[in-house]
Amino acid sequence: MKKDTKRKVRKAIARRGKLVERYHVETAWRNIFVQAGILK
């Protein structure tokens, strides 16, 4: 039982980490485009 809950928690954390990563990538790209627009 304990092992199962640990695995579930780890999976949830991994899933959340992926979501956060994608969000950061999107915001980073947006920042790059904004800076490029300002430079142009």
TINUTI-460460 format. One record per residue (C-alpha): residue in one letter; x, y, z. Coordinates in nm, 2 decimals. Layout:
N
<r><r>a</r><xx>X</xx><yy>Y</yy><zz>Z</zz></r>
...
***
This chain:
40
<r><r>m</r><xx>0.00</xx><yy>0.00</yy><zz>0.00</zz></r>
<r><r>k</r><xx>0.27</xx><yy>0.25</yy><zz>0.09</zz></r>
<r><r>k</r><xx>0.47</xx><yy>0.17</yy><zz>-0.22</zz></r>
<r><r>d</r><xx>0.16</xx><yy>0.23</yy><zz>-0.43</zz></r>
<r><r>t</r><xx>0.09</xx><yy>0.57</yy><zz>-0.28</zz></r>
<r><r>k</r><xx>0.45</xx><yy>0.67</yy><zz>-0.33</zz></r>
<r><r>r</r><xx>0.44</xx><yy>0.57</yy><zz>-0.69</zz></r>
<r><r>k</r><xx>0.12</xx><yy>0.77</yy><zz>-0.74</zz></r>
<r><r>v</r><xx>0.27</xx><yy>1.08</yy><zz>-0.58</zz></r>
<r><r>r</r><xx>0.58</xx><yy>1.05</yy><zz>-0.79</zz></r>
<r><r>k</r><xx>0.37</xx><yy>1.02</yy><zz>-1.11</zz></r>
<r><r>a</r><xx>0.16</xx><yy>1.32</yy><zz>-1.01</zz></r>
<r><r>i</r><xx>0.47</xx><yy>1.53</yy><zz>-0.94</zz></r>
<r><r>a</r><xx>0.62</xx><yy>1.42</yy><zz>-1.28</zz></r>
<r><r>r</r><xx>0.30</xx><yy>1.52</yy><zz>-1.46</zz></r>
<r><r>r</r><xx>0.29</xx><yy>1.85</yy><zz>-1.28</zz></r>
<r><r>g</r><xx>0.65</xx><yy>1.91</yy><zz>-1.37</zz></r>
<r><r>k</r><xx>0.58</xx><yy>1.85</yy><zz>-1.74</zz></r>
<r><r>l</r><xx>0.30</xx><yy>2.10</yy><zz>-1.73</zz></r>
<r><r>v</r><xx>0.51</xx><yy>2.36</yy><zz>-1.56</zz></r>
<r><r>e</r><xx>0.79</xx><yy>2.30</yy><zz>-1.81</zz></r>
<r><r>r</r><xx>0.56</xx><yy>2.35</yy><zz>-2.10</zz></r>
<r><r>y</r><xx>0.43</xx><yy>2.67</yy><zz>-1.95</zz></r>
<r><r>h</r><xx>0.78</xx><yy>2.80</yy><zz>-1.90</zz></r>
<r><r>v</r><xx>0.87</xx><yy>2.71</yy><zz>-2.26</zz></r>
<r><r>e</r><xx>0.57</xx><yy>2.89</yy><zz>-2.39</zz></r>
<r><r>t</r><xx>0.63</xx><yy>3.21</yy><zz>-2.18</zz></r>
<r><r>a</r><xx>1.00</xx><yy>3.20</yy><zz>-2.28</zz></r>
<r><r>w</r><xx>0.91</xx><yy>3.19</yy><zz>-2.65</zz></r>
<r><r>r</r><xx>0.66</xx><yy>3.47</yy><zz>-2.60</zz></r>
<r><r>n</r><xx>0.93</xx><yy>3.68</yy><zz>-2.43</zz></r>
<r><r>i</r><xx>1.17</xx><yy>3.61</yy><zz>-2.72</zz></r>
<r><r>f</r><xx>0.92</xx><yy>3.72</yy><zz>-2.98</zz></r>
<r><r>v</r><xx>0.83</xx><yy>4.04</yy><zz>-2.78</zz></r>
<r><r>q</r><xx>1.20</xx><yy>4.13</yy><zz>-2.75</zz></r>
<r><r>a</r><xx>1.25</xx><yy>4.06</yy><zz>-3.13</zz></r>
<r><r>g</r><xx>0.95</xx><yy>4.29</yy><zz>-3.20</zz></r>
<r><r>i</r><xx>1.09</xx><yy>4.57</yy><zz>-2.99</zz></r>
<r><r>l</r><xx>1.44</xx><yy>4.53</yy><zz>-3.15</zz></r>
<r><r>k</r><xx>1.28</xx><yy>4.55</yy><zz>-3.50</zz></r>
***
